Structures are given as C-alpha cells and as structure tokens.
Amino acid sequence: MEHLTEKVGRRYPRTTIHDKLSARSLPDWEFVRTFVLACDLNSGVPLEQLGQSGLGEWRRRHQKLLLAVAGTRFGGRRARQAEALLLSASEDRGPSGSSRLDAAASCPRTQPPWTSTR
C-alpha cells in the first residue's frame, strides 16, 4: 500500500496507514483521498482515470465521520482533533466551509455507544 500511495501522489508509511485504519488517529482529507485512489489503482483503474468518480461521496463520508467524532464529548483528544480537521477543511474550501463548523458546534454531545457501561 505504501508503494500505491506514492504512485497516486503522497507516500504514507505502513505505520500511518495502520494507525488511520485501526482508528488510532483520525484521517485528514488528504489521507482519505490518497487511500481511495490507491485502492482504485490496486483494483485496476488506470492511473490517468483515478479520481474521476466517487471522491465526492468519500469527502461527504469523511466530513460525516469528523462531525460524529467532534460531537462526542467523551472523545477528548480525538474530538479536538476532529474539530481541528473540520476547521482546516473549512479553511481549504473557503467561506462555504463555515456551515460545516456550525454543524459541528451544534452536534449533540453524546457518549459513543462503544463506551457504554452496560
């Protein structure tokens, strides 16, 4: 996978890929984009056709993940990291990103289901 990520624009070390996929750290959009393109390349999509479809849906899913993590009050460090990634994404996208930050701020702060004590 390291080699494939390098082919599509940015080499990610095996440890970084492992940390992102095992939820040890949150992926930024550049990682998600690179990983999706690397997977497409691995599945046989020609290099010149990478990214022609599907990245919009992945961007929406990434934003949804960040909003969900930012909305968990018990997330601590990861919630703050998600909020920082949302802020970074809004700065990258210009004024239209402000609604994403408003949405993050209005997310209900709830305990994630995997921390239930039942």
Secondary structure, DSSP 8 states (H G I E B T S, - for coil): -HHHHHHTT----HHHHHHHHTTSS---HHHHHHHHHHHHHHTT--GGGTTSSSHHHHHHHHHHHHHHHHT-GGGTHHHHHHHHHHHHHHHHHGGGGHHHHHHHHHS-----GGG---
